Amino acid sequence: MRPVIRTAHCARATRKDHKQMLFSFTRSRRLVAGLGLSTALGIGLAACGGSGHDNMPAMSHNSPTASPSGSAHSMESMEGMPGMSGAASDGLAATASGFSLMPQESKLVAGQAASVRFQIVGTNSKPVTAFEPDQTKLMHFYLIRSDLTGFQHVHPTMAKDGTWTAPLTAIKPGSYRAYTSFITKDNAGKAVPLVLSQTITVPGTAATSALPKPSTTTTIDGYTLTLSGEPMAGMAHPLTVTVSKNGKPVHDLQPYLDTYAHVTAVHKGDLAFAHLHPEGTAKTANGGPTLSFHTEFSKKGNYRLFLQFQTGGTLHTAAITLTVS
């Protein structure tokens, strides 16, 4: 387990104090520095009946904008500069630490279920086939729309040749970023946690939505989630989520990915990725209502948080906007 801040007064500490405390923390396993990508790559998308997906509820769209027409989507080059090093990296590169996300060419039709196929290639130009579990899975795949209204988090399966297949539900037209999050080993046998990503454009006329205003509460399927904590960019901070229903604390959260909740954060604008690590693991069949997370955001600004938790065998995905100072 990585260390976390447990003092109740840390949110009120001075910036200097937080900088001093930060050096005592282990760097985040999953957020690493990225190297620039010189050329655009293709990503494999083949129509199929996707299953095992986790979707965010549909949200309203307005302010239509046009995107390229046609049956095949396109991959775009990386925007901006590579991520910061260590705990502050942002997952916006397709190549890092000698490993590259190598998508496969295919087609995507808006409104249809699809599968994304890709490989992770090492320094020897060969597909990687050895991965280590991270929150019970060898690979986490996220597809997030540029306006942060679309979110899918699935767990791909790998073929013997190192090709991963991630099943997705129907996708609306627009620009998306696809993230692959995994742990593998380098030539020296050292574990290397990485988040690699690419941009996908789904053809068609895309309508976008403005990001909802920051809030400390959100509701989904009758549940209310309340956030507490004051995250600061470049510093380790705790974030607490409390789950209630009909005004009463919830105690029947079921284990999901070896914990009682999974939270993913994406930065408005450049879509920088931040995976918020839970404190501890699910020890019993039921948990709640309070969940604690270790946060390390690479930059300030507004983030869209996607909170996933399970009750009664049903996976719920809530979304909320958080401001990081």
C-alpha positions as CSV (number, residue, x, y, z in Angstrom):
1,M,0.0,0.0,0.0
2,R,1.2,3.5,-0.7
3,P,1.3,6.0,2.2
4,V,-1.5,8.5,2.6
5,I,-2.1,11.7,4.6
6,R,-4.2,10.8,7.6
7,T,-4.1,14.1,9.6
8,A,-7.5,15.8,9.8
9,H,-5.9,19.3,9.6
10,C,-3.9,18.7,6.4
11,A,-6.3,20.6,4.3
12,R,-5.6,23.7,6.3
13,A,-1.8,23.3,6.3
14,T,0.3,25.9,4.5
15,R,1.6,25.3,1.0
16,K,5.2,25.1,2.4
17,D,4.0,22.4,4.9
18,H,2.4,20.4,2.1
19,K,5.6,20.5,0.0
20,Q,7.6,19.2,2.9
21,M,5.0,16.4,3.6
22,L,5.0,15.4,-0.1
23,F,8.5,14.2,0.0
24,S,7.6,11.5,2.5
25,F,5.1,9.9,0.2
26,T,5.8,7.1,-2.3
27,R,5.3,8.2,-5.8
28,S,2.1,7.2,-7.5
29,R,2.4,3.8,-9.1
30,R,0.1,4.6,-11.9
31,L,0.9,8.1,-13.1
32,V,4.2,8.4,-14.9
33,A,6.0,10.8,-17.2
34,G,5.3,10.5,-20.9
35,L,7.5,10.9,-23.9
36,G,6.3,12.8,-27.0
37,L,4.8,10.9,-29.9
38,S,6.1,11.9,-33.4
39,T,3.4,10.4,-35.5
40,A,-0.3,9.6,-35.3
41,L,-1.3,5.9,-34.8
42,G,-4.4,4.0,-35.8
43,I,-6.6,2.3,-33.2
44,G,-8.5,-1.0,-33.8
45,L,-12.3,-0.6,-33.6
46,A,-14.4,-3.5,-35.0
47,A,-18.2,-3.6,-34.7
48,C,-19.4,-6.3,-32.3
49,G,-21.8,-6.9,-29.4
50,G,-19.8,-5.4,-26.5
51,S,-20.3,-6.8,-23.0
52,G,-18.8,-6.3,-19.5
53,H,-18.9,-2.5,-19.9
54,D,-19.3,0.2,-17.3
55,N,-21.1,3.3,-18.7
56,M,-21.9,6.7,-17.4
57,P,-25.6,7.7,-17.7
58,A,-26.5,9.6,-20.8
59,M,-26.2,13.4,-20.5
60,S,-27.9,16.2,-22.5
61,H,-26.0,17.7,-25.5
62,N,-26.2,21.1,-27.1
63,S,-24.1,23.5,-29.1
64,P,-23.6,21.2,-32.1
65,T,-20.3,21.2,-33.9
66,A,-19.4,19.3,-37.0
67,S,-16.8,16.6,-37.2
68,P,-15.5,14.7,-40.2
69,S,-18.0,12.3,-41.9
70,G,-17.4,8.8,-43.1
71,S,-17.4,5.3,-41.6
72,A,-13.8,5.2,-40.3
73,H,-12.6,7.3,-37.4
74,S,-9.2,8.9,-37.2
75,M,-6.4,9.1,-34.7
76,E,-4.9,12.4,-33.8
77,S,-1.4,13.4,-32.6
78,M,-0.8,14.1,-29.0
79,E,-1.7,17.6,-27.9
80,G,0.7,19.7,-25.9
81,M,3.8,18.6,-24.1
82,P,4.5,15.3,-22.3
83,G,3.4,14.9,-18.7
84,M,5.3,15.9,-15.7
85,S,7.5,13.3,-14.0
86,G,6.8,11.0,-11.1
87,A,3.5,11.5,-9.2
88,A,2.6,14.5,-11.3
89,S,2.4,12.8,-14.7
90,D,-0.8,13.0,-16.6
91,G,-1.1,10.0,-18.9
92,L,-1.3,12.1,-22.1
93,A,1.5,10.3,-24.1
94,A,1.3,7.2,-26.2
95,T,4.9,6.3,-25.4
96,A,6.7,6.3,-22.0
97,S,9.5,4.4,-20.3
98,G,10.3,2.5,-23.5
99,F,6.7,1.2,-23.9
100,S,4.2,2.3,-26.5
101,L,0.5,2.0,-27.1
102,M,0.1,0.5,-30.6
103,P,-3.5,0.5,-31.8
104,Q,-4.7,-1.5,-34.8
105,E,-6.5,-0.1,-37.8
106,S,-10.2,-0.8,-38.3
107,K,-13.5,1.1,-38.5
108,L,-16.0,2.6,-36.1
109,V,-19.7,3.5,-36.9
110,A,-21.3,5.9,-34.5
111,G,-24.2,4.4,-32.6
112,Q,-23.0,0.9,-32.7
113,A,-21.2,-1.3,-30.2
114,A,-17.5,-1.9,-30.9
115,S,-14.3,-3.4,-29.8
116,V,-11.0,-1.5,-29.5
117,R,-7.9,-3.6,-30.2
118,F,-4.4,-2.7,-29.3
119,Q,-1.0,-3.9,-28.2
120,I,1.6,-2.6,-25.8
121,V,5.0,-2.8,-27.5
122,G,8.3,-2.8,-25.6
123,T,11.8,-1.5,-26.5
124,N,12.5,-4.6,-28.5
125,S,9.6,-3.7,-30.8
126,K,7.7,-6.9,-29.7
127,P,4.3,-7.0,-28.1
128,V,4.3,-7.3,-24.3
129,T,2.5,-10.3,-23.0
130,A,3.5,-10.2,-19.3
131,F,1.5,-7.9,-17.1
132,E,0.9,-7.7,-13.3
133,P,-2.5,-7.3,-11.6
134,D,-3.5,-3.8,-10.6
135,Q,-6.7,-3.7,-8.5
136,T,-7.3,-7.3,-9.6
137,K,-7.1,-6.6,-13.4
138,L,-4.1,-6.8,-15.8
139,M,-5.4,-4.0,-18.0
140,H,-7.8,-1.0,-17.4
141,F,-9.1,0.7,-20.5
142,Y,-10.9,4.1,-20.4
143,L,-12.7,5.9,-23.2
144,I,-13.6,9.5,-22.2
145,R,-15.3,12.1,-24.5
146,S,-13.5,15.5,-24.9
147,D,-16.4,17.4,-23.2
148,L,-16.3,14.8,-20.3
149,T,-19.9,13.7,-20.9
150,G,-19.0,10.2,-22.1
151,F,-17.2,7.6,-19.9
152,Q,-16.5,3.9,-20.3
153,H,-14.2,1.8,-18.1
154,V,-13.7,-1.8,-19.2
155,H,-11.2,-4.6,-18.6
156,P,-9.9,-6.0,-21.9
157,T,-8.9,-9.6,-22.6
158,M,-5.5,-10.4,-24.1
159,A,-4.8,-12.9,-26.9
160,K,-1.5,-15.0,-26.9
161,D,0.1,-12.5,-29.3
162,G,-0.4,-9.6,-26.9
163,T,-3.4,-8.1,-28.6
164,W,-5.9,-6.7,-26.2
165,T,-9.6,-6.4,-27.0
166,A,-11.8,-3.9,-25.1
167,P,-15.6,-4.2,-25.6
168,L,-17.5,-0.9,-25.7
169,T,-21.1,0.1,-25.9
170,A,-22.4,2.4,-28.7
171,I,-20.4,5.6,-28.9
172,K,-21.7,9.0,-30.0
173,P,-19.8,11.1,-32.6
174,G,-17.1,13.3,-31.3
175,S,-13.5,13.4,-30.0
176,Y,-12.5,10.9,-27.3
177,R,-9.3,9.9,-25.5
178,A,-8.5,6.2,-25.0
179,Y,-6.4,5.4,-21.9
180,T,-4.6,2.1,-21.2
181,S,-3.5,1.7,-17.6
182,F,-1.3,-1.3,-16.6
183,I,1.8,-2.6,-14.9
184,T,4.5,-4.5,-16.7
185,K,8.3,-5.0,-16.1
186,D,11.3,-3.5,-17.8
187,N,14.4,-5.4,-19.0
188,A,15.8,-5.3,-15.5
189,G,12.7,-6.9,-14.1
190,K,11.5,-3.8,-12.3
191,A,7.7,-3.2,-12.2
192,V,6.7,-0.3,-14.5
193,P,3.2,1.2,-13.9
194,L,2.0,3.2,-16.9
195,V,-0.9,5.2,-18.3
196,L,-0.7,5.5,-22.1
197,S,-3.3,7.2,-24.3
198,Q,-4.3,8.3,-27.8
199,T,-7.1,10.4,-29.2
200,I,-10.0,8.9,-31.2
201,T,-12.4,10.8,-33.5
202,V,-15.8,9.2,-34.0
203,P,-17.2,10.5,-37.3
204,G,-20.4,12.3,-37.5
205,T,-22.0,15.5,-36.3
206,A,-21.0,16.0,-32.7
207,A,-22.9,18.0,-30.1
208,T,-21.0,19.0,-27.0
209,S,-22.0,20.0,-23.5
210,A,-20.6,22.5,-21.0
211,L,-18.9,21.1,-18.0
212,P,-21.2,21.1,-15.0
213,K,-20.2,23.6,-12.2
214,P,-18.1,22.3,-9.3
215,S,-20.0,20.7,-6.5
216,T,-19.5,18.7,-3.3
217,T,-22.5,16.4,-4.0
218,T,-23.9,14.3,-6.8
219,T,-26.7,11.7,-7.1
220,I,-27.0,8.5,-9.1
221,D,-29.7,5.8,-9.0
222,G,-31.1,7.2,-5.8
223,Y,-27.7,7.4,-4.0
224,T,-26.1,10.7,-2.9
225,L,-22.3,11.0,-2.9
226,T,-20.7,13.8,-0.9
227,L,-17.0,14.8,-1.3
228,S,-14.8,16.4,1.4
229,G,-11.2,17.5,1.1
230,E,-9.2,20.3,-0.6
231,P,-6.8,18.8,-3.2
232,M,-3.9,20.9,-4.4
233,A,-2.0,20.4,-7.7
234,G,1.4,18.6,-7.3
235,M,0.8,17.6,-3.7
236,A,-0.6,14.5,-2.0
237,H,-4.0,15.0,-0.4
238,P,-6.8,12.9,1.0
239,L,-10.2,12.9,-0.5
240,T,-13.3,11.4,1.2
241,V,-16.5,10.2,-0.4
242,T,-19.6,9.5,1.8
243,V,-22.4,7.5,0.3
244,S,-26.0,7.8,1.5
245,K,-29.5,6.9,0.3
246,N,-32.8,8.6,1.4
247,G,-30.7,10.6,3.9
248,K,-29.3,7.5,5.6
249,P,-25.6,6.2,5.4
250,V,-25.1,3.3,3.1
251,H,-23.4,0.2,4.5
252,D,-24.0,-2.3,1.8
253,L,-21.3,-1.3,-0.7
254,Q,-20.0,-4.5,-2.4
255,P,-16.3,-5.1,-3.3
256,Y,-15.4,-3.7,-6.8
257,L,-11.8,-4.1,-8.0
258,D,-10.8,-5.1,-4.5
259,T,-12.2,-2.0,-2.9
260,Y,-15.6,-0.4,-2.3
261,A,-15.3,2.3,-4.9
262,H,-13.2,3.3,-7.9
263,V,-12.6,6.9,-8.8
264,T,-11.1,8.3,-12.0
265,A,-10.4,12.0,-12.6
266,V,-9.9,13.8,-15.9
267,H,-8.8,17.4,-16.3
268,K,-11.0,19.8,-18.3
269,G,-9.4,20.9,-21.5
270,D,-6.3,18.7,-22.1
271,L,-7.9,15.5,-20.5
272,A,-5.0,14.9,-18.2
273,F,-5.6,11.6,-16.3
274,A,-5.5,11.1,-12.6
275,H,-6.4,7.8,-11.0
276,L,-7.3,8.2,-7.3
277,H,-6.1,5.3,-5.3
278,P,-8.3,4.0,-2.5
279,E,-7.0,3.6,1.1
280,G,-7.0,-0.1,1.9
281,T,-8.9,-3.0,0.3
282,A,-12.4,-4.5,0.7
283,K,-12.1,-6.8,3.8
284,T,-15.7,-7.8,4.1
285,A,-18.7,-8.4,1.8
286,N,-20.2,-5.0,2.7
287,G,-18.7,-1.6,3.2
288,G,-19.4,2.1,3.5
289,P,-20.5,4.7,4.0
290,T,-17.2,6.6,4.1
291,L,-14.5,5.9,1.5
292,S,-11.0,7.5,1.6
293,F,-8.7,8.1,-1.4
294,H,-5.1,9.2,-2.0
295,T,-5.0,12.0,-4.6
296,E,-2.1,13.4,-6.6
297,F,-3.3,15.8,-9.3
298,S,-0.7,17.0,-11.8
299,K,-2.2,20.5,-12.4
300,K,-4.8,22.9,-11.1
301,G,-8.2,23.5,-12.6
302,N,-11.5,21.7,-12.9
303,Y,-11.6,17.9,-13.1
304,R,-14.5,15.6,-13.8
305,L,-14.6,12.7,-11.3
306,F,-16.2,9.4,-12.3
307,L,-17.1,7.4,-9.1
308,Q,-17.9,3.8,-9.5
309,F,-19.4,1.6,-6.7
310,Q,-21.5,-1.5,-6.6
311,T,-24.6,-2.5,-4.6
312,G,-26.9,-5.5,-5.1
313,G,-24.8,-6.7,-8.0
314,T,-25.3,-3.4,-9.9
315,L,-22.4,-1.1,-10.8
316,H,-23.2,2.6,-10.5
317,T,-21.2,5.4,-12.1
318,A,-21.6,8.9,-10.8
319,A,-19.9,12.1,-12.1
320,I,-19.0,15.3,-10.3
321,T,-16.9,18.3,-11.1
322,L,-14.0,19.1,-8.6
323,T,-11.8,22.2,-8.5
324,V,-8.1,21.6,-7.7
325,S,-6.2,24.7,-6.5
